[in-house]
Amino acid sequence: MSTLIDSLQRGAIPDYFPALAEDESTTVENLVERIKNGTIVIPANNLHTGVKPTAIGTGMRIKVNANIGTAPTKCDFDDEMLKTKVAIDAGADSVMDLSIAGDIREFRNIITTQFHVPLGTVPIYEAMIGIEHPRDLTIDHFLKVIQKQAEEKVDFMTIHAGLLFRHLPLVDKRLLGIVSRGGSIMAQWMRHHQTESFLYEHFDDILAIAREYDITMSLGDGLRPGCTADANDAAQFGELEALGELVQRCQEAHVQVMVEGPGHVPYHLIEENVRKQKAICNNAPFYVLGPLVIDYAVGYDHIAGAIGGALAAHFGADFLCYVTPAEHLRLPTLQDVREGVIASKIAAAAVDLTRGHPAEIERNRKISQARKDFDWDAQQSVAIDPAKFCDYLEKVEMDGDDRTTMPCSMCGDWCAIKRNYEAN
């Protein structure tokens, strides 16, 4: 089967492009050109017929991903399914299944059947299930896992192929070493075998499967900094150089590709991260985890991540992976998932507003007009979290015109907007 890029090169434009272009406040021609040159991706496995087309990249609205999945310590797929629903209801544009226990295949089947957002995975997680040590991994086993996930309609896959043997000595200079699960697996494999990564050596075989199913490659950052002290170091940027080469190989094969990024990065170093990624990776879409701007915001990491995500997006990052309040502490609860998604959506919306996206301008105008009119129902309808709006709203009954009788309890009769009406 041909990929989306193949089709566009032939001049065959999918039927959904006009509606997608309108939603993104751009033109079909711009979408086509940017997908062809690799600055936009639309993750959609060609078997996943029900997936909603989602454009990620230059000039598009900032998108948000939510991670879900089981762990050996807590394998409850019903709970993870509820988290998936909560994440999507809160505004997540995609989900990644990071499950490492239980009947993962059936879980993904339910996701792709019941929900319509793009689904991502990290295949090396599933490849490790049932294997005692990373040294026992083989490329044949890994390719079988990718093939199976492709048949399960996975839309994008994280592949840690940029972490190379030559990068390992650089890790020893770090405070926190490797914090990526996929990165640590590959590092163990290379240290044991004293040879180059099989993901890098066989990247063309991985691309062949991606091309067959039109899977978007999400090049993993196995050496992302896990603390601010390790940010922008030789290990991180060394891997980024390798990712730039892999981006080129993906694009030459007409396989859509985006690049994953940090991590923990101090506020003043985020711009350098984004600009380097865009320069080295031919402006491929940048997918960032946070980044968290301080290391000790435990319980509030969703806020630290939203601050970093907003700045990263301002400088050109395209896709924000949510961080929940439970980061570094436990698997997230339903409420953690909701708060994590909404924190990232706030960061995304802030940047979309600065870019002048019409829908974002209109939404801000609507809630401002509703505040002026004391129209609480209208305010709730456009609030980023309508349920929380309803939980928090406390109106004060007062005498007078209906439009001015119900300010909130913050100011009551001292409400400045109410006084504006009285003055007139």
GIPE-V577106 format. One record per helix or strand. SS is the DSSP state (H for helix, E for strand). FROM is the first residue (numbers start at 1). TO is the last residue. If there is no record, write none. Layout:
# GIPE-V577106
[[SS,FROM,TO] [SS,FROM,TO]]
This chain:
# GIPE-V577106
[[H,4,9] [H,17,23] [H,28,36] [E,40,42] [E,55,57] [E,63,68] [E,71,71] [E,74,74] [H,77,89] [E,94,97] [H,104,114] [E,118,121] [H,123,128] [H,134,136] [H,139,151] [E,156,159] [H,165,171] [H,181,193] [H,198,201] [H,203,213] [E,216,219] [H,228,230] [H,234,252] [E,257,261] [E,264,264] [H,267,280] [E,285,289] [E,292,292] [H,301,314] [E,319,321] [H,334,354] [H,358,372] [H,376,382] [H,386,392] [E,395,395] [H,402,404] [E,408,408] [H,412,414] [H,416,423]]
